[in-house]
Amino acid sequence: MKKYLLLFMLLLSTLQADPETDACRQEITAIDKQIQKLHAEKEKHVELARKYQADGDRWQYNTGRIQEAHEDWGKANAERAKAIDLQLQIDRLYEKKNWIYQFYPELQYE
């Protein structure tokens, strides 16, 4: 009887949730949500950069108005810079997520 009780207690102790693991799981969930949000924002800036680039190209080649073309190209460059900044933030979040996985590899497969 004592064997079964000991076995049951051992099994129960392995099934209990580790508070650190739960905290890491929540952190990974928060990181994933933030990555999705930043990725959507980055895509908006990429699309704006494409639009401004195309507008600048149209100004230059269709009308020959170089001043307006340079204004739109400047806007395109600003949007590309914002997209790059967002990508760097996304990369840092992925690094943080991978750092957590180094200590809790079982969370990768959930």
C-alpha positions, 0 to 999 in steps of 0.5 A: 500500500505504501508503494502505491501511495508513494508512486501516486505522490511522485506522479502528482508532484510531476503533474503540478504546474511550475510557477516559473514555467507558467510565467514563461508561458505567459511571457511567450504568449505576450511576446507572440501577441506583440510580434503580431502587432508589430508585424502588422504595423510594419506591413502598413509602413512597407505598403506606404513606402511602396505607394510613395515610391511609385508616386515619386516615380510617376512624378519623375517619369510622367510629368517631369516634376522632380521636386514633387518626386523628391518629396515622395521619395523622402516620404518613402524613405521615412516609411522604410526607416520606420519599417526597419525599426519595427523589424529590429523590435521584432527581432529583439522579441524573437531573441527574447523568446529563444532565450526563454526556450533555452531554459524551458525547451518544453514550451516550444512544443506546446 
